[in-house]
C-alpha cells in the first residue's frame, strides 16, 4: 500500500507540471525578452526562410504568433524613434523622440536623442557615455513594471549601440550596457551605476573581441547557394576599405598598424551580434533575471545589421550571411532560456526599430520609380529663394530627416508672419524632385488627420521638437547628400517590420491584419496585469489574448 501510494503521488506531481506533454506556464511571464534587429525588413523572414535553421527565426514564426503586417504608423522611422515607440507604446507626438537629432531653438543647439551632459562614462573612452533617457517624455513598459513591483523587478538593456540599451530599458533601468567602439569593451555610465558590475568586468576581461577579430569571415554556405541575394560583387557596395567580396580577413582589416586595432570593425561583422548575445546571457545569469519571484525584463539589441548597411546593400550576400548567423545566435539564446527558466515561463518578442529601404539605383534599373532626394542642394536652393524674397538672412537653421527648421527669431524681428513663411517654404519644397507632400507645422497643430500620409506626418510631429515644415518623399526615394556624410546618418528606412511573439502562453497563430510595434507595450502590459505607460496609444493585439 505504501509503495502504491508513493507511486500515485509521483504521478500526480508529474501531472502538476505537464498537461498533454506540455509544461504548465507560470501565471505571468517570469522574464520578458525583447529582441530588436536593426533595420530588419519583414520580407527577410520569407526570403531567407528556407536557409534559416530549425531553432531560430523559423521556429519562432511557425510555432509562435507571427504578425505579418506590423507597420510603424508615423513618418520618421529613425532608430531612436523606433526604440522609444516600442518601449513606451506611444507615438513620437507623445514620447518626444522625433528623430535621432533635432534642433532646439532655445539653446540654438543640435540635440542628440540620448544627450545628457551630466553623465560620465564608466570604464569607457571619453564621450562614449554621456547618455540617458532624460529626453524621453513618456514612461516605458519597464518603468511601469518596476514601479508596480516596488522596484523589485529588474530591467536590463544590452546592445552595441547605446540607443537600444538606453531607450528600451527605461528611466528606472537596473542597468544598460553598450559597446565602446575604441576597445570593444562593454561599458555603462553614472546614470545607472557608480561602477561597472563585477560580472561585466569579468566578461570584458575574457577579451572575446580579440578572438573574433582574428577570424576570417567566409560565407556560411557555398556562395552559389545565396540565390536570394545579389551577386557577391555588385555596384551598390563600398565594403571594408573597398573590399566587397568574401573572404574577409578581419585581423588585417582591423589592423591600423602593428600596435593598434580598430575594434569598431567588430560592429560590422556577424560576431558583433554573437558578442551581444553572450553578454545578454551573462546578464540573465548574473542578475538572476526571472528567478526571484517577480517578472523581469531584458532588451537585446542586435545592431550589426545597422552598421553593415552602411557598407553593403540591402540584398547583399554579406547581409544574408549575417542573418543566417544571427539565426544561429537566436537559436542558442532560445535554447539557453529553455534550459535556464523553461520557455513556458519566458515571453520573447522579436521586431525591428525600422526596416532598411531598397537602394533606389537597384530599383531604377528595373524601371521602378525611385531616386535620391539631395537635401543639401535642395536646402541650398531654398535658402537662396528666401533670401530673394525676404532679404539676406539665416532663414533656415537646420534640416534633418525630412524636417526644415526655420529661424523664428529672425522671422519675428523682421515682422513677418511665421505661417506665411512656412507656406512659402512648403510651396517651394513641393517643386523638388522626389517630394510628394510638404506640410506646415501650423496645419498640423490645427487639424486632426485620421488617415493616409497626413496622419503619419502628424503622428511624427511634436510641437516643441519638430521642424516648421515636414516633407514626405515619393515612395522609392530616399534622402542623400552629394558631398558625403555630415555627421548624421542618412535617412534610408521604411515602416514594415517583423513582429513575432513566442514562448509563455503564446499560441501558434498568423495575424494578417495591421498592427503597430506600439502595440507591444500594451499587449505585454496586459499579460503582466499592469497599467500601460501613460502616453501609450498602442492596443492589445486581440489574437494574442484569446
N, C-alpha and C positions, 0 to 999 in steps of 0.2 A: 504493500500500500504506500509506504514511504517513497519507494522508487517511482511508483506510478504518479504520485503527487508531484514529485520533483520534475518528472518528465512533462506533465501537463503545464506546470508553471513555466518551464523553459519555452514551451510552445507559445504560451500567452505573451511572454516577454518578447519573443521573436515577432509575433503578430503586432505587438505595440509599435515596432519600429518599421514594419513593412506592410504595405497593402498592395496585393496583387503584384508582388515583386518589386514595388517601388518604395523608397524610403519616404517617411512622412515628413513634410517640410515643417519648419518652425512656424509659429503663428505669424510672426513678422520676419522679414529677412534679417539675418544676423549681420550681414555685410552687403552693402550696395557697392558694386564695382562699376564705375563709369569709364568707358573707353572711348576716346576720340582719336580718329586717324586723320591727320591734317590733309585737307584737300581731297578726301576720298569721294569720288563720284558714286552715285548709286549703281551705274551700269558696270563699274568694275566687278561687282558681285556676279552679274550674269555673264559678262565677257570672259572672266577668268575662272568661272565655276568649275569647269572640267579639270583645270590644272591645280585647284586647291586640294588639300588633303582632306581626310575624313574627320579630323578633330578640331578644326578651327572655324573659319567663316561658314563653311558649308554645313557643319554640324549645328551651329547656332541658327542659321537661316532656315534649315529644313526641319528642325525639331523645336524651335522657339517661335516667337511671334515676329514675323517679318513684315515691316511696314514698307510697302513698295512705292508709296507716293509721299515720302516725307520731304517737305519743302519749307524753306525759310520764307516767311510772308512779309519780309521787308526788303528794301533795295540794296543797301550797302552791306555785303556779306564778307566783311573783312574778319580775320581770325579773332581779334579781341571781341568783336560784336557777337560772333557765334558762341564763344565760351560764356560770355555774360548772359546771353539769351537762354542757353541750356541750363545754366546753374540757377538762374532766377525764375525761369518760366515767364519772363517779361520780354517785351519788345524794346528796341532801342529808345523809342519815345518815352519810355518809363524808366529803364535802368540807366540811361545816360551815356552808355558807351556807344557813341555813334559811328566810330571808326577807330583805326589804330592810332591816328593822330587827329587833332583838331586845333583850331585857333581860338585862343582865349583873349577876348578883347580887353578885359580889364587889366591884365598884366602885359598885353601885347607879346604873348609868347605862343610857341607851338607846343602843345601838350601831348605827351605820350600817354596812352590809356592806363599804364601802370605807374606813372610818375609818383614818387614820394621821396623828396629830398631829405626827409628827416630820418630815413632808414640807412643803416650801414651794413655793408656786406660782411658775412661771417665766413671766413676761410675761403675767400674768392678774390679775384682781381678787382681793382678799383673800378667802380662804375657798373659792376655786374649785379648789384644787389639793391639799388635804390628803387625798389618796387613794393607795392602793396595794393589791396583792393579799395583804397580810400576813395577813388574816383567813381566807384560803382555805387550808384544811389540805392539800389534795391538790396534787400537781404536775399541770401541764396537758400536753396533747399537744405544745404548742410548747416547753415546758421539756424534754421528753424529746428532741425533735429537736435543740434547742440543745446539750444535754449530750453526746449521742452524736456530734455533729459537732465537738466541742471548741469550741463557741460560734462556729463559722464560719457556721452557718445564722443567718438573721435572722428575727425575729418582730415585726411591727408591728400596732398596733391603732388604728383610726380610727373615731370616731363622735361625734356631737354630745354624747351622754350619756356620762359617764365610765365607767359600769358596763360597757358592752360593750367599750370600748377597754382597760380595765384587766383585767377578769376573763378576757377571751378571749386576750389577748396573753401572759399568763403571768407567773410570778415573775421570769423572766430576760429579759423582753422587751427588744428593741433600742430600742423606742420606743412610746409610747402618746400619742395626741393627741385632745383633746376640745375642745368649744367653750365659751368664756367668754360666758355669756348677756348680760353687760353691754356687750360690744363686738363679739360675733360673730367674734372672732379665735380662731385655733387655739392652744391652749396645752398645756403639759405640766408636770411638776414635778420636784423634786430626786431622786425615786426613779429616774427614768430618765436624767436628764442634768443637767449643770451650767448649760447654756444651751440656748436653742431653736436647733435646727439652722438653718443658713443658708437651706436651701430652704423651710422652713416660714415663716421671716421674709419671704422673697421672696413667698411665696404670700399672706401676710397683707397685705403692702404693696399688693397689687393691689386690695384693698377690694371684692371681689365682693359682699359683703353689702350695700353701699350700692346697687349696681346692682340686686340682687334686690328690695330694699325700695322701689325706685322703680317697680316693675311693678304692674300691675293683674291680679289673679288672676281670670281668666274661665274658664269650662269649656272643656276641650279639644275637646269635641264639642258639637253643638247640644243644649241642655238636654233636649229631648224624647227624645234617644237614651239617656239614663241610666235606662232602664226597669228595670234590675236593682236600682235604689236606691229609697228612699222619696222623697217629694216634696221639692223643694229647701227648702220651708218646712214643717218638721214639728215637733211639740211636744217632741221629745227633745233639742233643740239649745240651747246657750247662745251659741255663736258668739264672734266678736270684738267685745267690748263691746256685746253684744246684737244685732249684725248676723248674720243667719243665712242670707242669700241672696246669690247672685252678682249683680254682680261685687264683688270686694274690692279697694279702692284701698289698697294696702299702705303707701304713703307717708303717707296720712292716719291709718291705723290705728296705725302705729308711731311717730307723732309725739306725744311728750308735750307739747312746746311747740316754739317755733321753733328752739330751740338744742339740743334733746335728742331722741335717737332711742331708742326701745325696741327694741333689737336682738333681744330674746327672741322677738319676733313671728315672726322668720325660722324659728324651730324648729317652728312650727305651719303652715308653708306647704310646698308641694312642692319649692321651691327649697332648703330645708334639706337634702333628700336629694341634690339636684344638687351643692350645696356640698360635701357629704361625699364624693360620688363623685369630684369633681375633686381633692380633697386626696388621696384614695386613689391616683389615677393619678399624682399628683405624687410620692407616696411610692414607688411601684413604680419610677418612672423614676430618681429621685434616689438611692434606696437600692440601685439595681441589683438588685432582687429577681428571683430566678430566672435571673440572668445571670452567676453567679460559680462555677459548677461544683458547687454544693451546693443542696439543697432549702431553700426559704424559705417563710414563711407570712405572710399578711396577713389580718386580720379587718376587715371593713367593716360597721359597724352603722348601718342606716338607721332613724332614730328619729322622723322627722316624724310617722309614724302614731301613735306613743305620745302625743305632745303634742296631736295633732289629736283624739284620742279623748276628751280632757278637754272639748272644745268641741262635738264633733259625735257623732252616734250611730254605731253600728257599721255601719249600712247607709245612711249619708247620701250625697248626691251629692258632697259635698266629699271624703269618704273614697274613693269610687270614682275620682274625678278624680285624686286623689293617687296611687292605684295605677296608673292609666293613664300618668301622667307618670313614676312610678318605673320602669315597664316600659321606657320610652324610655331612662332613665338606665342601666338594666342592659344594654340592647341596646348602648348606647355603650361601656360598660365591657367587654363581651364582644368588641366589635369592636376596641377598643384592645388587649386581651390577645392577640387573634389576630395583630394587626399587630406587637406588641412581642415576643412569645415564641412564638406559634403555639399555638392551643388544644390541639393534641395534646401539649403539654408542660405544660399548666396544668390542675389539678384544681379545679373550682369546686363548692361546695355552697351551697344556699340553704335556710334554715329560719327559725324564729322562736323567741324565748325563751319565748313563751306565746301564747295566742290570745284575742282580745277576746271577751267574753261578750255575749250579746244583752241589750238593755235589758229588764228584767222588765216594764216598763209596756207595751212593744210586744207582748210575749208574752201578757200578761194580756188585752189587747184581743181576742186570738183565742182566749180561754178556755184557754190553755196554762198549766198550773200554774207560777206564778212569783211572786216577791215580793222585798222588801228586808228583810234582817236588820239591824235597827237595833242595832248593837253598843253604842252609848252608853247607850241606855235599858236594854238587857239587862244590861250590866255594872253599871249603877247598881242595878238590882233585885237582882242577885247580891250586891253589897256590903251592901245592906240586909238580905238574908236571912242572910248570915254574921254580921252584927252582932247580929241577933236570936238566933242560935244560940250564938255564942261571946263575945258582948260587943263593945263598941265597939273598933274597931281598923282599921288599914290592911291588911286581909286580902288585897286584890288589888293587886299592884304595877303591873301593866301588861297591856294587851290589845293584840294586833296580829295581823292576818292569821290569824284563827281560833285563836289561841293565848292561853290565860289563864295568866299568871304569878302565882303566889301568894307571899306574904311568908313565906319559910322561917324567917327569924329570929323573927318574931312567933309562928309556929306552934310552934317549938321552945321559946321562952320560956314559952309558955302550956301546955307539956307536953301538946300534942295530937299525935295521930298524923297525919303528913303524908298517909298513904294514906287515912285516914278523911276528911280534909278534901277531898282530890281526889275521893273517891267522892261526897261531898255536892255538890260543885260540878258534877260530871258529871250527877248525877241532876237537879239544878236546871236546868241548861242544856238538857237534852233536852226540857224542857217549853216552851222558847221557840219561837215560830213560825219555821219555816224551818230548824230544827236537826233533822237526822236521826240523827246519832250524836255521842257525846261520849266520848272515850277518855282514860283516865288514864295519866300517864307511867309509873307502876309496872307497869301492864299491858303497856305497850309494851316495857318493859325485860325482862320475864319470859317473853314469848311470841315466837314466830316465825310471823307470819302470811304466808301464801303466795298469797293470792287476795283479790280484792274490795277494798272500801273500807278495811278494816283494814290491808291490805298497803300501800295508797297512803299511809295515815296514818303507818305505821311507816317507810316509806321517807323521809318528811319529818322524822322525829323524830331529833334529835341530843341526847344526854343532857345535854351541857353548855350548850346554847344554846336548846333548845326549851322551850315552856311546860309547865305541870303538867297541863293539860287541853287537848286539841286537839279542836275541834268540826268536824263535817262538815255542810255545808249541803245541803239538799234541792236536786236539780237544778233550775235555773231561778231560784234565789235567789242574790243577791249581797249583800255587805256594803254598808252605807250608814249615814251619820250624818245625823240630822235637823237638826243645827245647823251643817252645813258642814264643811269640811276642818279637820283639826287638825295639819296639817304633814306628814302621811303620806298617801300615795296610797291611795285606796280600792281594795278587792280585787275586781277585776272580770275575772278571767282564766279560761281553760279550757285543757285539755291537748292538743287535736287541732291539729297544726300541719303546714304543708307541709315536705317534705324531698326535695330534688332534688339528684342528683349529675350533673355534666356535664363534658365535656372529657376530656383524657388518654385512658385506656383504657376509659372508661365506655361500655358498650353500651346500646343502646336497650332498656329493659325497664320494665314496670309491676309494681310489687311490692305485692300486695294484703294480705299478712299484716302483723300488727302488729310494728312496730319502735319503737325509742325514740331520741330525739336523743342519748341517752348512747351509742348505737352508732356515732355519727360518729367519735369519737376512736379506738375500737377498729378500725374499718374503715380509716381513714386510716393508722393505725399499721401495719396490715398492708401497705398499699400502699407505705409508706416503709421497710418492713422494719426497724422499730424496736420497742422494747418499749412496751406500753401504759402509761399512768400507773399508779402503784402501787395506788391505790384504785379503779381503773376496774372497773365491773361490766358495762359495755356489751359487746355481742357483735358480731363481724364479721358484716355482713349477707350471707348466703350468695349471693344472686343477683348481687352486685356482684363476686364473686371467681371466678365460674365461667369 
